[in-house]
């Protein structure tokens, strides 16, 4: 687990480490959460991002989802609901990771077969 006080700090951390899940506030001291979402290095399998706000608006919700947010929660947040959503998103990420690894193996096999010349 890791924390960042500002969007700039979160961006820097995302460049140096892969995170499975990010909880992003919509209002940060140095930028909007949607700006951070668009700038973060999400890696492979893609980091799951859940936006959290105390100032909900339809525009913010739509913008967050269009930028790839996996969830949008309004404060106050029920801990059970947050944990359920986090578990669901991490399961999705795990499945994506398995599909990515399988696709990589297939590509490697196809490449080897393409260039393999029997003696």
DSSP file (Angstrom, degrees, kcal/mol; ACC not computed):
  #  RESIDUE AA STRUCTURE BP1 BP2  ACC     N-H-->O    O-->H-N    N-H-->O    O-->H-N    TCO  KAPPA ALPHA  PHI   PSI    X-CA   Y-CA   Z-CA
    1    1 A X              0   0    0      0, 0.0     2,-0.3     0, 0.0    18,-0.0   0.000 360.0 360.0 360.0 147.4    0.0    0.0    0.0
    2    2 A X        -     0   0    0      2,-0.0     2,-0.3     0, 0.0     0, 0.0  -0.967 360.0-154.8-148.3 157.6    1.2    3.5   -0.8
    3    3 A X        -     0   0    0     -2,-0.3     2,-0.3     6,-0.0     0, 0.0  -0.934   1.6-161.8-134.4 160.2   -0.1    7.0   -0.5
    4    4 A X        -     0   0    0     -2,-0.3    -2,-0.0     1,-0.1     3,-0.0  -0.994  11.9-156.0-141.5 137.7    0.5   10.3   -2.3
    5    5 A X  S    S+     0   0    0     -2,-0.3    24,-0.5    23,-0.0     2,-0.3   0.749  80.3  29.1 -83.2 -25.9   -0.5   13.8   -1.0
    6    6 A X  S  > S-     0   0    0     22,-0.1     4,-1.9    23,-0.1     5,-0.1  -0.861  79.5-114.1-132.1 164.6   -0.6   15.4   -4.5
    7    7 A X  H  > S+     0   0    0     -2,-0.3     4,-2.6     2,-0.2     5,-0.2   0.885 116.5  55.6 -63.7 -39.5   -1.3   14.5   -8.0
    8    8 A X  H  > S+     0   0    0      1,-0.2     4,-2.2     2,-0.2    -1,-0.2   0.906 107.9  48.1 -61.1 -42.3    2.3   15.2   -9.0
    9    9 A X  H  > S+     0   0    0      1,-0.2     4,-2.3     2,-0.2    -1,-0.2   0.900 111.2  50.8 -65.1 -40.5    3.6   12.7   -6.3
   10   10 A X  H  X S+     0   0    0     -4,-1.9     4,-2.2     2,-0.2    -2,-0.2   0.902 109.4  50.8 -64.4 -41.1    1.1   10.1   -7.5
   11   11 A X  H  X S+     0   0    0     -4,-2.6     4,-1.2     2,-0.2    30,-0.3   0.932 110.6  49.1 -61.3 -45.8    2.2   10.5  -11.2
   12   12 A X  H  X S+     0   0    0     -4,-2.2     4,-1.0     1,-0.2     3,-0.5   0.917 111.7  48.5 -61.3 -44.2    5.9   10.1  -10.1
   13   13 A X  H  X S+     0   0    0     -4,-2.3     4,-1.1     1,-0.2     3,-0.5   0.880 107.7  54.8 -64.3 -37.5    5.1    7.0   -8.1
   14   14 A X  H  < S+     0   0    0     -4,-2.2    -1,-0.2     1,-0.2    -2,-0.2   0.751 104.9  55.0 -70.0 -21.8    3.1    5.4  -11.0
   15   15 A X  H  < S+     0   0    0     -4,-1.2    -1,-0.2    -3,-0.5    -2,-0.2   0.780 114.7  38.7 -76.4 -27.5    6.1    5.9  -13.3
   16   16 A X  H  < S+     0   0    0     -4,-1.0     2,-0.3    -3,-0.5    -2,-0.2   0.517 122.7  28.3-102.8  -7.7    8.4    4.0  -10.9
   17   17 A X  S  < S-     0   0    0     -4,-1.1     2,-0.5    -5,-0.1    -1,-0.2  -0.995  72.3-121.5-154.3 145.2    6.1    1.2   -9.7
   18   18 A X        -     0   0    0     -2,-0.3     2,-0.4    -3,-0.1    24,-0.1  -0.783  27.5-161.9 -90.8 131.9    3.1   -0.7  -11.0
   19   19 A X        -     0   0    0     -2,-0.5     3,-0.1     1,-0.1    29,-0.1  -0.913  16.5-153.6-112.3 139.3    0.0   -0.5   -8.8
   20   20 A X  S    S+     0   0    0     -2,-0.4    28,-2.5     1,-0.3     2,-0.3   0.858  83.2  14.4 -74.6 -36.3   -2.9   -2.9   -9.1
   21   21 A X  E     -a   48   0A   0     26,-0.2     2,-0.4     2,-0.0    -1,-0.3  -0.999  62.2-165.5-145.3 139.7   -5.4   -0.4   -7.8
   22   22 A X  E     -a   49   0A   0     26,-3.0    28,-2.8    -2,-0.3     2,-0.6  -0.995   8.7-156.8-129.3 129.9   -5.6    3.3   -7.3
   23   23 A X  E     -a   50   0A   0     -2,-0.4     2,-0.5    26,-0.2    28,-0.2  -0.930  23.5-168.9-101.1 116.9   -8.1    5.3   -5.3
   24   24 A X  E     -a   51   0A   0     26,-2.6    28,-2.9    -2,-0.6     2,-0.2  -0.915  16.7-139.2-116.2 128.5   -8.1    8.8   -6.7
   25   25 A X  E     -a   52   0A   0     -2,-0.5    28,-0.2    26,-0.2     3,-0.1  -0.533  14.5-136.3 -75.4 150.1   -9.7   11.9   -5.2
   26   26 A X  S    S+     0   0    0     26,-1.7     7,-2.3     1,-0.2     2,-0.5   0.715  94.6  48.1 -80.9 -19.7  -11.4   14.2   -7.7
   27   27 A X  B    S+C   32   0B   0      5,-0.2     2,-0.2     6,-0.1    -1,-0.2  -0.926  70.9 171.4-126.0 107.3  -10.0   17.3   -6.0
   28   28 A X        -     0   0    0      3,-1.9     3,-0.2    -2,-0.5   -22,-0.1  -0.712  45.4-107.4-109.2 161.6   -6.3   17.2   -5.2
   29   29 A X  S    S+     0   0    0    -24,-0.5   -23,-0.1    -2,-0.2     3,-0.1   0.824 116.2  24.9 -58.8 -31.9   -4.1   20.1   -4.0
   30   30 A X  S    S+     0   0    0      1,-0.2     2,-0.3     2,-0.0    -1,-0.2   0.488 129.4   0.3-116.2  -3.9   -2.3   20.6   -7.3
   31   31 A X  S    S-     0   0    0     -3,-0.2    -3,-1.9     4,-0.0    -1,-0.2  -0.985  77.2 -83.4-169.2 168.6   -4.7   19.2  -10.0
   32   32 A X  B  >  -C   27   0B   0     -2,-0.3     4,-1.9    -5,-0.2     3,-0.4  -0.559  38.9-120.9 -79.7 150.2   -8.1   17.6  -10.6
   33   33 A X  H  > S+     0   0    0     -7,-2.3     4,-2.5     1,-0.2    -7,-0.1   0.823 113.3  57.3 -61.2 -32.4   -8.3   13.8  -10.2
   34   34 A X  H  > S+     0   0    0     -8,-0.4     4,-1.8     2,-0.2    -1,-0.2   0.854 104.8  51.7 -68.3 -33.5   -9.4   13.4  -13.8
   35   35 A X  H  > S+     0   0    0     -3,-0.4     4,-1.2     2,-0.2    -2,-0.2   0.927 110.5  48.4 -65.6 -44.3   -6.2   15.2  -14.9
   36   36 A X  H >X S+     0   0    0     -4,-1.9     4,-2.0     1,-0.2     3,-0.7   0.921 108.5  54.5 -59.9 -44.4   -4.2   12.7  -12.8
   37   37 A X  H 3< S+     0   0    0     -4,-2.5    -1,-0.2     1,-0.3    -2,-0.2   0.890 108.8  48.3 -57.2 -41.1   -6.1    9.8  -14.2
   38   38 A X  H 3< S+     0   0    0     -4,-1.8    -1,-0.3     1,-0.2    -2,-0.2   0.728 116.9  42.7 -73.4 -20.6   -5.2   10.9  -17.8
   39   39 A X  H << S+     0   0    0     -4,-1.2    -2,-0.2    -3,-0.7    -1,-0.2   0.644  87.9 105.6-100.5 -17.9   -1.5   11.3  -16.9
   40   40 A X  S  < S-     0   0    0     -4,-2.0     2,-0.8    -5,-0.1   -29,-0.1  -0.323  74.3-120.5 -68.7 145.3   -0.8    8.3  -14.8
   41   41 A X        -     0   0    0    -30,-0.3    -1,-0.1     1,-0.2    -2,-0.1  -0.781  29.8-173.1 -82.2 110.5    1.2    5.4  -16.2
   42   42 A X      > -     0   0    0     -2,-0.8     5,-2.4     1,-0.1    -1,-0.2   0.612  18.7-165.2 -88.9 -13.2   -1.4    2.5  -15.8
   43   43 A X  T   5 -     0   0    0      3,-0.2     2,-0.4     1,-0.1    -1,-0.1   0.067  30.6 -35.0  65.6-173.0    0.9   -0.3  -16.9
   44   44 A X  T   5S+     0   0    0      1,-0.2     2,-0.2     2,-0.2    -1,-0.1  -0.998 131.4  32.4-134.8 128.5    0.0   -3.9  -17.9
   45   45 A X  T   5S-     0   0    0     -2,-0.4    -1,-0.2    48,-0.1     3,-0.1   0.643 118.6-106.2 -64.3 152.7   -2.2   -5.3  -16.7
   46   46 A X  T   5 -     0   0    0     -2,-0.2    -3,-0.2     1,-0.1    -2,-0.2  -0.174  28.6-112.1 -58.9 133.3   -3.9   -2.0  -16.4
   47   47 A X      < -     0   0    0     -5,-2.4     2,-0.5    -4,-0.1   -26,-0.2  -0.420  30.9-126.2 -59.3 133.3   -4.1   -0.4  -13.0
   48   48 A X  E     -a   21   0A   0    -28,-2.5   -26,-3.0    -2,-0.1     2,-0.5  -0.748  26.8-159.5 -85.8 131.1   -7.7   -0.2  -11.8
   49   49 A X  E     -a   22   0A   0     -2,-0.5    21,-3.5    19,-0.4    22,-0.9  -0.949  11.1-171.6-119.3 128.0   -8.7    3.3  -10.9
   50   50 A X  E     -ab  23  71A   0    -28,-2.8   -26,-2.6    -2,-0.5     2,-0.3  -0.978  16.4-144.0-118.8 122.0  -11.6    4.2   -8.6
   51   51 A X  E     -ab  24  72A   0     20,-2.6    22,-3.2    -2,-0.5     2,-0.4  -0.640  13.0-164.2 -85.5 140.4  -12.5    7.9   -8.3
   52   52 A X  E     +ab  25  73A   0    -28,-2.9   -26,-1.7    -2,-0.3     2,-0.3  -0.992  13.4 172.8-128.0 131.3  -13.8    9.2   -5.0
   53   53 A X  E     - b   0  74A   0     20,-2.3    22,-3.2    -2,-0.4     3,-0.2  -0.980  37.7-168.5-140.9 150.1  -15.5   12.5   -4.5
   54   54 A X  S    S+     0   0    0     -2,-0.3     2,-0.2    20,-0.2    -1,-0.1   0.325  95.2  58.0-105.9  -0.8  -17.4   14.6   -2.0
   55   55 A X  S    S-     0   0    0      2,-0.1    -1,-0.2     5,-0.0     5,-0.1  -0.619  78.9-170.9-129.0  70.2  -18.5   16.9   -4.8
   56   56 A X        +     0   0    0     -2,-0.2     2,-0.3    -3,-0.2     3,-0.1  -0.324  11.5 164.4 -69.8 144.0  -20.4   14.7   -7.3
   57   57 A X     >  -     0   0    0      1,-0.1     4,-2.2    -2,-0.0     5,-0.2  -0.980  45.1-123.0-151.6 152.7  -21.5   16.0  -10.7
   58   58 A X  H  > S+     0   0    0     -2,-0.3     4,-2.6     1,-0.2     5,-0.2   0.907 113.2  52.9 -61.9 -41.9  -22.7   14.4  -13.9
   59   59 A X  H  > S+     0   0    0      1,-0.2     4,-2.7     2,-0.2    -1,-0.2   0.919 110.2  47.2 -60.7 -44.4  -19.8   16.1  -15.8
   60   60 A X  H  > S+     0   0    0      2,-0.2     4,-2.5     1,-0.2    -1,-0.2   0.893 112.2  50.1 -65.5 -40.1  -17.2   14.8  -13.5
   61   61 A X  H  X S+     0   0    0     -4,-2.2     4,-2.4     2,-0.2     5,-0.2   0.946 113.5  44.7 -62.2 -49.1  -18.7   11.3  -13.5
   62   62 A X  H  X S+     0   0    0     -4,-2.6     4,-2.6     1,-0.2    -2,-0.2   0.920 113.8  49.7 -63.0 -45.2  -18.8   11.2  -17.3
   63   63 A X  H  X S+     0   0    0     -4,-2.7     4,-1.6    -5,-0.2    -1,-0.2   0.923 111.3  49.8 -60.8 -44.2  -15.3   12.6  -17.7
   64   64 A X  H  <>S+     0   0    0     -4,-2.5     5,-2.6     1,-0.2     4,-0.3   0.934 113.3  44.9 -60.5 -47.5  -13.9   10.1  -15.2
   65   65 A X  H ><5S+     0   0    0     -4,-2.4     3,-1.2     1,-0.2    -1,-0.2   0.881 111.2  53.2 -67.0 -38.1  -15.5    7.1  -16.9
   66   66 A X  H 3<5S+     0   0    0     -4,-2.6    -1,-0.2     1,-0.2    -2,-0.2   0.800 106.5  54.1 -65.7 -28.0  -14.4    8.4  -20.4
   67   67 A X  T 3<5S-     0   0    0     -4,-1.6    -1,-0.2    -5,-0.2    -2,-0.2   0.452 130.9 -92.4 -86.2  -0.6  -10.8    8.6  -19.1
   68   68 A X  T < 5 +     0   0    0     -3,-1.2   -19,-0.4    -4,-0.3    -3,-0.2   0.566  65.8 160.8 106.1   9.7  -10.9    5.0  -18.0
   69   69 A X      < -     0   0    0     -5,-2.6    -1,-0.2    -6,-0.2   -19,-0.2  -0.380  30.3-152.8 -62.0 142.6  -12.0    5.1  -14.4
   70   70 A X  S    S+     0   0    0    -21,-3.5     2,-0.3     1,-0.2   -20,-0.2   0.505  73.9   6.5 -95.1  -7.3  -13.3    1.7  -13.2
   71   71 A X  E     -b   50   0A   0    -22,-0.9   -20,-2.6    -7,-0.1     2,-0.3  -0.976  54.9-151.3-167.7 160.9  -15.6    3.2  -10.6
   72   72 A X  E     -b   51   0A   0     -2,-0.3     2,-0.4   -22,-0.2   -20,-0.2  -0.905  21.0-174.8-144.7 109.3  -16.9    6.5   -9.2
   73   73 A X  E     -b   52   0A   0    -22,-3.2   -20,-2.3    -2,-0.3     2,-0.5  -0.848  15.0-142.9-114.2 144.8  -17.9    6.6   -5.5
   74   74 A X  E     -b   53   0A   0     -2,-0.4   -20,-0.2   -22,-0.2     2,-0.1  -0.888  38.5 -83.0-107.8 132.0  -19.5    9.4   -3.6
   75   75 A X  S    S+     0   0    0    -22,-3.2   -19,-0.1    -2,-0.5     2,-0.1  -0.427 106.2  56.2 -70.3 148.7  -18.5   10.2    0.0
   76   76 A X  S    S-     0   0    0     -2,-0.1     2,-0.5     1,-0.0    -2,-0.2   0.559  82.7-161.8 -74.0 145.9  -19.3    9.1    2.6
   77   77 A X        -     0   0    0     -2,-0.1     2,-0.5    -4,-0.1    -2,-0.1  -0.823  17.3-129.9-103.2 132.0  -18.3    5.6    1.4
   78   78 A X     >  -     0   0    0     -2,-0.5     4,-2.3     1,-0.2     3,-0.5  -0.690  17.5-139.5 -76.6 123.4  -19.5    2.5    3.0
   79   79 A X  H  > S+     0   0    0     -2,-0.5     4,-2.7     1,-0.2     5,-0.2   0.865 101.1  53.7 -53.6 -40.5  -16.4    0.4    3.7
   80   80 A X  H  > S+     0   0    0      1,-0.2     4,-2.2     2,-0.2    -1,-0.2   0.897 109.2  48.6 -62.9 -39.9  -18.1   -2.9    2.7
   81   81 A X  H  > S+     0   0    0     -3,-0.5     4,-2.3     2,-0.2    -2,-0.2   0.920 111.9  48.8 -66.0 -43.8  -19.1   -1.4   -0.6
   82   82 A X  H  X S+     0   0    0     -4,-2.3     4,-2.7     1,-0.2    -2,-0.2   0.931 112.0  48.7 -62.0 -46.1  -15.6   -0.1   -1.3
   83   83 A X  H  X S+     0   0    0     -4,-2.7     4,-2.5     1,-0.2    -1,-0.2   0.895 110.6  51.3 -62.0 -40.2  -14.1   -3.5   -0.5
   84   84 A X  H  X S+     0   0    0     -4,-2.2     4,-2.2    -5,-0.2    -1,-0.2   0.927 112.5  45.4 -62.8 -45.2  -16.5   -5.3   -2.7
   85   85 A X  H  X S+     0   0    0     -4,-2.3     4,-2.5     2,-0.2    -2,-0.2   0.907 112.3  51.5 -65.2 -42.3  -15.7   -3.0   -5.6
   86   86 A X  H  X S+     0   0    0     -4,-2.7     4,-2.3     1,-0.2    -2,-0.2   0.924 110.5  48.5 -61.9 -44.5  -12.0   -3.3   -5.0
   87   87 A X  H  X S+     0   0    0     -4,-2.5     4,-2.1     1,-0.2    -1,-0.2   0.918 111.9  49.8 -61.0 -43.9  -12.2   -7.1   -5.0
   88   88 A X  H  X S+     0   0    0     -4,-2.2     4,-2.1     1,-0.2    -2,-0.2   0.920 112.1  47.0 -61.6 -45.2  -14.2   -7.1   -8.2
   89   89 A X  H  X S+     0   0    0     -4,-2.5     4,-2.1     1,-0.2    -1,-0.2   0.863 111.1  51.3 -68.2 -35.8  -11.8   -4.8  -10.0
   90   90 A X  H  X S+     0   0    0     -4,-2.3     4,-2.3     2,-0.2    -1,-0.2   0.861 108.4  52.0 -70.0 -34.4   -8.8   -6.8   -8.9
   91   91 A X  H  X S+     0   0    0     -4,-2.1     4,-2.3     2,-0.2    -2,-0.2   0.922 109.7  49.8 -64.1 -43.0  -10.4  -10.0  -10.1
   92   92 A X  H  X S+     0   0    0     -4,-2.1     4,-2.3     1,-0.2    -2,-0.2   0.911 111.0  49.6 -60.0 -42.3  -10.9   -8.3  -13.5
   93   93 A X  H  X S+     0   0    0     -4,-2.1     4,-2.5     2,-0.2    -1,-0.2   0.903 108.7  52.2 -64.8 -41.0   -7.3   -7.2  -13.5
   94   94 A X  H  X S+     0   0    0     -4,-2.3     4,-2.1     2,-0.2    -1,-0.2   0.914 110.4  48.3 -61.6 -43.1   -6.1  -10.8  -12.7
   95   95 A X  H  X S+     0   0    0     -4,-2.3     4,-2.3     2,-0.2    -1,-0.2   0.907 110.6  51.1 -63.9 -42.0   -8.2  -12.1  -15.6
   96   96 A X  H  X S+     0   0    0     -4,-2.3     4,-2.4     1,-0.2    -2,-0.2   0.904 108.7  52.3 -60.7 -41.1   -6.7   -9.5  -17.9
   97   97 A X  H  X S+     0   0    0     -4,-2.5     4,-2.5     2,-0.2    -2,-0.2   0.900 108.7  49.6 -62.4 -41.9   -3.2  -10.4  -16.8
   98   98 A X  H  X S+     0   0    0     -4,-2.1     4,-2.4     2,-0.2    -1,-0.2   0.912 111.7  48.6 -63.3 -42.5   -3.9  -14.1  -17.6
   99   99 A X  H  X S+     0   0    0     -4,-2.3     4,-2.4     2,-0.2    -2,-0.2   0.900 111.6  49.9 -64.4 -40.2   -5.2  -13.2  -21.1
  100  100 A X  H  X S+     0   0    0     -4,-2.4     4,-2.3     2,-0.2    -2,-0.2   0.933 111.4  48.0 -63.5 -46.8   -2.2  -11.0  -21.7
  101  101 A X  H  X S+     0   0    0     -4,-2.5     4,-2.2     1,-0.2    -2,-0.2   0.895 112.1  49.9 -61.7 -40.6    0.3  -13.7  -20.6
  102  102 A X  H  X S+     0   0    0     -4,-2.4     4,-2.3     2,-0.2    -1,-0.2   0.917 110.4  49.4 -64.6 -43.2   -1.5  -16.3  -22.8
  103  103 A X  H  X S+     0   0    0     -4,-2.4     4,-2.4     1,-0.2    -2,-0.2   0.884 109.7  52.4 -63.6 -38.4   -1.4  -13.9  -25.8
  104  104 A X  H  X S+     0   0    0     -4,-2.3     4,-2.4     2,-0.2    -1,-0.2   0.907 109.2  49.1 -62.9 -42.6    2.3  -13.4  -25.2
  105  105 A X  H  X S+     0   0    0     -4,-2.2     4,-2.5     2,-0.2    -2,-0.2   0.911 111.3  49.4 -64.0 -42.2    3.0  -17.1  -25.2
  106  106 A X  H  X S+     0   0    0     -4,-2.3     4,-2.8     2,-0.2    -2,-0.2   0.926 111.7  48.9 -62.1 -44.9    1.0  -17.6  -28.4
  107  107 A X  H  X S+     0   0    0     -4,-2.4     4,-2.4     2,-0.2    -2,-0.2   0.904 111.4  49.2 -62.2 -42.9    2.9  -14.8  -30.1
  108  108 A X  H  X S+     0   0    0     -4,-2.4     4,-2.4     2,-0.2    -1,-0.2   0.914 112.5  47.9 -63.1 -42.5    6.3  -16.2  -28.9
  109  109 A X  H  X S+     0   0    0     -4,-2.5     4,-2.6     2,-0.2    -2,-0.2   0.927 112.1  48.7 -64.1 -45.2    5.3  -19.7  -30.2
  110  110 A X  H  X S+     0   0    0     -4,-2.8     4,-2.0     1,-0.2    -1,-0.2   0.890 111.9  49.9 -61.8 -39.5    4.2  -18.3  -33.6
  111  111 A X  H  X S+     0   0    0     -4,-2.4     4,-1.7    -5,-0.2    -1,-0.2   0.916 111.3  48.4 -65.5 -43.4    7.4  -16.3  -33.9
  112  112 A X  H  X S+     0   0    0     -4,-2.4     4,-0.9     1,-0.2    -2,-0.2   0.916 112.9  47.8 -63.1 -43.1    9.5  -19.3  -33.1
  113  113 A X  H  < S+     0   0    0     -4,-2.6     3,-0.2     1,-0.2    -1,-0.2   0.857 108.4  55.7 -66.9 -34.5    7.6  -21.5  -35.6
  114  114 A X  H  < S+     0   0    0     -4,-2.0    -1,-0.2     1,-0.2    -2,-0.2   0.882 117.5  33.3 -64.8 -38.8    7.9  -18.8  -38.3
  115  115 A X  H  < S+     0   0    0     -4,-1.7     2,-0.4    -5,-0.1    -1,-0.2   0.426  92.2 109.9-100.9   1.0   11.7  -18.6  -38.1
  116  116 A X     <  -     0   0    0     -4,-0.9     2,-0.5    -3,-0.2    -4,-0.0  -0.641  45.9-171.1 -80.0 127.6   12.3  -22.3  -37.3
  117  117 A X        -     0   0    0     -2,-0.4    -3,-0.0     2,-0.0    -2,-0.0  -0.966  20.2-131.0-120.2 115.9   14.0  -24.2  -40.1
  118  118 A X              0   0    0     -2,-0.5     0, 0.0     1,-0.1     0, 0.0  -0.281 360.0 360.0 -63.5 150.3   14.2  -27.9  -39.7
  119  119 A X              0   0    0      0, 0.0    -1,-0.1     0, 0.0    -2,-0.0   0.448 360.0 360.0 -75.4 360.0   17.7  -29.5  -40.3
